[in-house]
Amino acid sequence: MSQRIFITGNRGQLGRELTSRLPEATGGDLPELDITDPASVDAALDAARPDVVIHCAAMTNVDGAARDPALADRINGLGTDHVARAAARLGAALVYVSTNEVFDGTKTEPYLEHDRPNPINAYGQSKLLGEQNAARACSRLYIARTSWVAAQGGKNFPHRILQLADERGRLQVVTDEVACPTFATDLADAILALIATGRFGIYHLTNSGFCSRHAYARKILELTGRGHIPVDAITLADFARPSTPPKFSPLANTAAAALGITLPPWEDALRAFLALGTA
Ligand SMILES: NC(=O)c1ccc[n+]([C@@H]2O[C@H](COP(=O)([O-])OP(=O)(O)OC[C@H]3O[C@@H](n4cnc5c(N)ncnc54)[C@H](OP(=O)(O)O)[C@@H]3O)[C@@H](O)[C@H]2O)c1
């Protein structure tokens, strides 16, 4: 791709995956780039003069966001405003990576791109604020919502399940939180394919299919020779945590699919991910 690309949060899960595909891209992350500081954002983008900014930097700890909603708004809302304004000033397009948690989880079918967001937790509220700020500042905008992201070496669900299985030999996992597992490899490919289309808009980019956390955990254990480890089925009501996730928030990919961009089924992507063996 001949466009100059700048990646915020380039040492996070998705940022690393994008960077590995784009040897000429530039980017930044804490501490040298702090998106809550407009001067830091302006300096980085002025130096890079990008054609496209892929904005991956975020506070992604949902329980941390519930404990400190103001910090989540500052990073995910205001920080995105800074990035979007700088991108617009330089005439760059912006990809804002957003989340299934902008939805309330009360639907019984996967969420469509034009369904009305209604976040029920601080993380979702802060990411929706980011969507709104991005849209206000930057007309050349792709909003790419995704869910349950995992990358090699990242802090993610497969890693946590394997760690707990080996430590405890028995797990308790919720059955009533349902979404789409997504692997950063496929997400990075889809985002780059989307940028190549030049078709701005709202997109849902997840691996295809969906499952409960419980079914996801069972599949991770089965594929790693740990199928004998019991996984007790519990509900969100049994599991005390600061943040309340939406119960049913799979994302339907209709807009990107219409452009020929689809992601493989999550089970296939999980198999490929586990085969690399460093989860
Ligand atoms: N992970 C998921 O399951 C998931 C699901 C749906 C949507 N998303 C969205 O997808 C995007 C990428 O997620 P990811 O999994 O790659 O997240 P990640 O691994 O947590 O990476 C985010 C990066 O942003 C950095 N960051 C945090 N605050 C910053 C600041 N003030 N200035 C600059 N950088 C900052 C983080 O640094 P520190 O690590 O030092 O904080 C981290 O390196 C995010 O926008 C996220 O909201 C993620």
PDBQT file of the ligand as one rigid body, heavy atoms in Angstrom, charges set to zero:
ROOT
HETATM    1  N1  LIG A 301      -9.353  -6.025  23.133  1.00  0.00    +0.000 N 
HETATM    2  C1  LIG A 301     -10.636  -6.232  22.828  1.00  0.00    +0.000 C 
HETATM    3  O1  LIG A 301     -11.224  -7.258  23.169  1.00  0.00    +0.000 OA
HETATM    4  C2  LIG A 301     -11.390  -5.197  22.030  1.00  0.00    +0.000 A 
HETATM    5  C3  LIG A 301     -12.751  -5.423  21.746  1.00  0.00    +0.000 A 
HETATM    6  C4  LIG A 301     -13.459  -4.470  21.002  1.00  0.00    +0.000 A 
HETATM    7  C5  LIG A 301     -12.817  -3.323  20.576  1.00  0.00    +0.000 A 
HETATM    8  N2  LIG A 301     -11.515  -3.126  20.880  1.00  0.00    +0.000 N 
HETATM    9  C6  LIG A 301     -10.881  -1.883  20.433  1.00  0.00    +0.000 C 
HETATM   10  O2  LIG A 301      -9.837  -2.232  19.541  1.00  0.00    +0.000 OA
HETATM   11  C7  LIG A 301      -8.754  -1.303  19.674  1.00  0.00    +0.000 C 
HETATM   12  C8  LIG A 301      -7.455  -2.058  19.847  1.00  0.00    +0.000 C 
HETATM   13  O3  LIG A 301      -7.590  -2.931  20.975  1.00  0.00    +0.000 OA
HETATM   14  P1  LIG A 301      -6.367  -3.797  21.496  1.00  0.00    +0.000 P 
HETATM   15  O4  LIG A 301      -6.923  -5.087  21.969  1.00  0.00    +0.000 OA
HETATM   16  O5  LIG A 301      -5.263  -3.775  20.502  1.00  0.00    +0.000 OA
HETATM   17  O6  LIG A 301      -5.975  -2.934  22.775  1.00  0.00    +0.000 OA
HETATM   18  P2  LIG A 301      -4.641  -2.948  23.633  1.00  0.00    +0.000 P 
HETATM   19  O7  LIG A 301      -3.852  -4.183  23.386  1.00  0.00    +0.000 OA
HETATM   20  O8  LIG A 301      -5.036  -2.591  25.016  1.00  0.00    +0.000 OA
HETATM   21  O9  LIG A 301      -3.818  -1.723  22.983  1.00  0.00    +0.000 OA
HETATM   22  C9  LIG A 301      -4.176  -0.388  23.207  1.00  0.00    +0.000 C 
HETATM   23  C10 LIG A 301      -2.889   0.399  23.274  1.00  0.00    +0.000 C 
HETATM   24  O10 LIG A 301      -3.211   1.776  23.520  1.00  0.00    +0.000 OA
HETATM   25  C11 LIG A 301      -2.303   2.249  24.496  1.00  0.00    +0.000 C 
HETATM   26  N3  LIG A 301      -2.808   3.430  25.196  1.00  0.00    +0.000 N 
HETATM   27  C12 LIG A 301      -3.596   3.486  26.303  1.00  0.00    +0.000 A 
HETATM   28  N4  LIG A 301      -3.767   4.762  26.668  1.00  0.00    +0.000 NA
HETATM   29  C13 LIG A 301      -3.072   5.536  25.780  1.00  0.00    +0.000 A 
HETATM   30  C14 LIG A 301      -2.850   6.928  25.650  1.00  0.00    +0.000 A 
HETATM   31  N5  LIG A 301      -3.361   7.791  26.517  1.00  0.00    +0.000 N 
HETATM   32  N6  LIG A 301      -2.088   7.373  24.632  1.00  0.00    +0.000 NA
HETATM   33  C15 LIG A 301      -1.547   6.497  23.743  1.00  0.00    +0.000 A 
HETATM   34  N7  LIG A 301      -1.700   5.158  23.818  1.00  0.00    +0.000 NA
HETATM   35  C16 LIG A 301      -2.480   4.686  24.833  1.00  0.00    +0.000 A 
HETATM   36  C17 LIG A 301      -2.119   1.067  25.418  1.00  0.00    +0.000 C 
HETATM   37  O11 LIG A 301      -0.993   1.254  26.251  1.00  0.00    +0.000 OA
HETATM   38  P3  LIG A 301      -1.008   0.569  27.725  1.00  0.00    +0.000 P 
HETATM   39  O12 LIG A 301      -1.069  -0.903  27.490  1.00  0.00    +0.000 OA
HETATM   40  O13 LIG A 301       0.275   1.069  28.303  1.00  0.00    +0.000 OA
HETATM   41  O14 LIG A 301      -2.239   1.095  28.412  1.00  0.00    +0.000 OA
HETATM   42  C18 LIG A 301      -1.968  -0.069  24.418  1.00  0.00    +0.000 C 
HETATM   43  O15 LIG A 301      -0.639  -0.209  23.960  1.00  0.00    +0.000 OA
HETATM   44  C19 LIG A 301      -9.127  -0.388  20.837  1.00  0.00    +0.000 C 
HETATM   45  O16 LIG A 301      -9.661   0.816  20.318  1.00  0.00    +0.000 OA
HETATM   46  C20 LIG A 301     -10.213  -1.132  21.570  1.00  0.00    +0.000 C 
HETATM   47  O17 LIG A 301     -11.112  -0.260  22.220  1.00  0.00    +0.000 OA
HETATM   48  C21 LIG A 301     -10.775  -4.035  21.580  1.00  0.00    +0.000 A 
ENDROOT
TORSDOF 0
